[in-house]
Amino acid sequence: MEGKWAVKFGVAQASIREAINILAQAGFVTKAHGRSARVIHLSETDVIHIYQLRGAMEGLAARLTAQSKQDLTVLQATMDGMREAARTGNREGLLDCDLRYHLALCELSRNPYLIEQARRLLVPLFAFVRMRVSASGQSTSVWSKDLEAHQKVIDLISEGEGDVAEQYVKKAMERFAKTAYDYWEKREQHAG
């Protein structure tokens, strides 16, 4: 299985093995000795809990970034990359830019503990999402409606509206959680 994924993503088999180990450590896959890794099933409650944590962390990052008046060029560049990937139907590119967007938002907070925890959650979560999206054949159109929510966060931060940005991120994460879970479940039942 590692060889198949290595070919699909154009990377060394050892890189896939390491990625699987990271996902296993983060709890997104199970790996028994002598068996293939299996993606865990996240319940609706699990997804809600993960997105609640993301809302708290990324909301705080938005507030801190607005308060410190950081340059948002990198964040806007990731947004522009997401729009282009969505426009061209580039699912992998969209996922890459989306991850970079959320990591950049946290990095702009300049809070090293927030940045570390965000990386610990976001990198394996996005790897998990990549596997789910790849398995379901999900198109970029699913994300298209959420692109403007990402832009709104940038706009609120640039306007110095840190408290509003924080609350907006929390609400957006609640909505993203419901959308993600519903879509995964429908695709699993449909593919079934």
N, C-alpha and C positions, 0 to 999 in steps of 0.2 A: 504494500500500500504506500509506503514511504517513497518508493521509486516512482510510482504513478504520479504522486503529488509533486515530486521533484521535477519531473518532465513537464507537468502542467504549468508550474510557476517558473520554470527555467532556472532552478537553483540546485545546489548539491543536496544529495540525499541526507547528509549529516545536518544540513540546515533545517530540513523538514523534521528530522528526529529531535533536534533541539527545540524547534517550535512546538512540537507535540509535548515535549517534557515541560515547557513553560505553561502550556495550556493545562496540562495535568496538575501542575503545582498550583495554578490559579483556580482549579476546580471546574474547568470547562470541558475536559475530557477525562475519561477513565482509561487506565492502561494497566492491564494485568500481564504478568509474566507470560511470554510466549503467545500473546494474543494481540490482535490489532487494537489500536486506540479507538475508543467509541466516544462520540460526542454525547455529552449528558443531555438530558431533557430538562429544560428550565420551565418550571410552572409559571403561570401568569403572575403568581405572587413573587416568585424569584425575580422575574423581569421587572416588576414594579419596585422591588427592593433595590435592585441594581440602579435603576434610573432615579430613584429617590436619592441615593448616595451621589450619583452623578450631578443631580440638580443642586445638592448642597455644595459639593466641591466646585463645580463649574460656575454656579451662581456667585459663590464667594470670590472666585477668580475674576469674574466680570466686575464685581464691585471694587475689588482691590485695583484692578487695571484702570478703571475709570477714575478712581481717587488719585492714582499716581500719574495719570495723564501719559500713559505709555504710547509710543509710536505703534500704530496698528497696521503698518504696511504688510507685515508678514501674515497677519490674520486675514487681511483683505485679499492677499494673493492666494491664500488657500480657498477663500470663498470664490474667487474668480475661477480657480481650477475646478472647483466642484460644479460651477455653472457650465463650464466648457465640457466637462466629462458627462454631465447630464444631457447636454444638448447633443452630443455625439453618440450617446448610448454606451459610453465606456464605463461599465460597472466597476471594474478593478480600479480605474483611475479615480472614480468618484469615492470609492471606499478609502483609497489612499489619501485623497485630499480631505475627506471628512475626518479621518483620524488626525491628520496634521493640524486641521482647524482646532479640534478640541485640545490637543496637546499644546498648541501655540497659545490658546486662550489661557490655559493653566500656567504656562511658562511666563506669560506677561504679568501674572500676579506678583512675580518675584518672591513668592513664598516657597522656600525649598521643600518644606514638608508637604505642602499641597501638591507641588510638582511631582514629588516622589510617589505619593499615593495615587495621583492621577495616572501616572505611567503604569503603576502596578495594576490598576483596574482597566484602563483604556486599551492598552496594547493587547492583552489576552482577550478582552471583550470584542475588539474589532476583528481579531483572528477568528473568534467564534462566529461572529456575524458573517465574515467572509465565507466560512464553511457552510453556514446555513443558506446564504444567498446563492452560493455556487451550486449547492444541492437542489435548491428550489427553482433555479433559473430566473430568479427575481430580476425584473428590469429596472433601469434607472428611473423610470417614471414614478416609482414608489417614493423616491426621495424628492422629486421635483417640487412637490407642494411644500416641503419642509425647508427648501433653500432660503426662502424669504425670512423664515424664522431665524436662521443663522445670520442673515444680513442685518436683521433688526437688532440682534445682540451687539453687533459691531457699531451700528448707528447709535444705540443708547450709550455705549461706552464712550464713543467719540463726542457725544453731547454732554458728557460728564454726569450722566444719570446712573450712577453706580447702584443705588438702592433699587431703582426701577429695573435695571438690567438684571440684578440678582433675582428679583421676583419673577421676571419674565423667563429667565433660564429655568427656574424651578417648575413653572407652569408648562413650559415647552417640553421639559423632560417627562412630565406626567403624560402629556399627549403622545410623545414619541414612544413611551413604554407601551401604551395601549395599542398604538398603531403597529409596532413591531410584533407584539405577541399575536394580535389578531391576524396579521398577514402570515406569520409563520404557521399558525394553526390552520388557516384556510389552505395554504400551499401544501402542508403535510397531508391534510384530508384529501385534497384534490389529487395529489400525486399517489396517494395511497395504497 
